[in-house]
């Protein structure tokens, strides 16, 4: 099992630490509100990550394959949601200001994962590489893979959140903060478009 966990971490490293909807979302929220304020969204995202990963490993993937239209709906809804988050970030004021500015909450994290089609693709790819042909108990292997995948993503998101928080230290002036918000908002919007490809 340790060998499986190490191989999985090596496989996931470039996927978890490269820019994507989750990483950009948490970097932007880290820049805007700081690391501590992102914990509820991070908890929601990763509880959903573990649940969805385990469900796919236990057979949900067959349903996704049988209903290709479901995947298309998720793709478009996910892109629309990330665009909405980008708009919210763009409209936010400087750090500590702006009456409608608030950190993402638990449900924002859950929704972001559930509407992220790239996550489903990565999860299915991961199981195709690491679950097929395993001599170990199927349930144990699925739970181990789901746990390693979730913890690896959690660490990656903390790194991206801290990076956003550190960048924001240089943008505390209201005008600079608005520019930083705009940069992250446009980055999230680009990610939303990328999700449709």
Residue pairs with C-beta under 8 A, 6 or more apart in sequence:
1 136
1 140
1 144
4 130
4 134
4 136
4 141
4 144
4 145
5 144
5 148
7 130
8 126
8 130
8 145
8 148
8 149
8 152
9 148
9 152
11 126
11 129
11 130
12 126
12 148
12 149
12 152
12 153
13 152
15 122
16 152
16 153
16 155
16 156
17 23
17 156
17 159
19 187
19 191
20 118
20 191
21 78
21 82
21 112
21 116
21 118
21 188
21 191
21 192
21 195
22 45
22 112
22 113
22 116
22 119
22 153
22 157
23 156
23 157
23 160
24 160
24 184
24 187
24 188
24 191
25 41
25 82
25 85
25 104
25 112
25 188
26 38
26 41
26 42
26 157
26 160
26 161
26 164
27 160
27 161
27 163
27 164
27 167
27 184
28 89
28 164
28 181
28 184
28 185
28 187
28 188
29 37
29 38
29 41
29 103
29 104
29 161
29 164
30 38
30 160
30 161
30 162
30 163
30 164
30 165
30 168
31 164
31 165
31 167
31 168
31 171
31 180
31 181
31 184
32 89
32 92
32 95
32 101
32 103
32 164
32 168
32 181
32 184
33 95
33 103
34 165
34 168
35 158
35 161
35 162
35 165
37 103
38 103
38 104
38 161
40 103
40 104
40 105
40 106
40 109
41 103
41 104
41 105
41 106
41 108
41 109
41 112
42 109
42 154
42 157
42 158
42 161
43 106
43 109
44 105
44 106
44 107
44 108
44 109
44 110
44 113
45 109
45 110
45 112
45 113
45 153
45 157
46 109
46 150
46 153
46 154
46 157
47 109
47 110
48 109
48 110
48 113
48 114
49 113
49 119
49 149
49 150
49 153
50 146
50 147
50 149
50 150
52 60
52 113
52 114
52 119
52 120
52 123
53 123
53 145
53 146
53 149
53 150
54 142
54 143
54 146
56 64
56 120
56 123
56 124
56 127
57 123
57 127
57 131
57 141
57 142
57 145
57 146
58 139
58 142
61 123
61 124
61 127
63 70
64 70
64 71
64 120
64 124
71 117
71 120
74 114
74 115
74 116
74 117
74 120
75 117
75 195
75 196
76 196
77 115
78 115
78 116
78 117
78 195
79 192
79 193
79 195
79 196
80 192
81 111
81 112
81 115
82 112
82 115
82 188
82 189
82 191
82 192
82 195
83 188
83 189
83 192
85 104
85 108
85 112
85 188
86 185
86 186
86 187
86 188
86 189
86 192
87 185
88 100
89 181
89 184
89 185
89 188
90 181
90 182
90 185
90 186
91 100
92 98
92 100
92 101
92 181
93 101
93 174
93 177
93 178
93 181
94 172
94 173
94 174
94 175
94 177
94 178
95 168
95 171
95 172
95 177
97 174
113 119
116 195
117 195
118 195
123 149
126 145
126 149
127 142
127 145
130 141
130 145
131 138
131 141
131 142
131 145
134 141
164 184
167 180
168 177
168 180
170 176
171 177
171 179
171 180
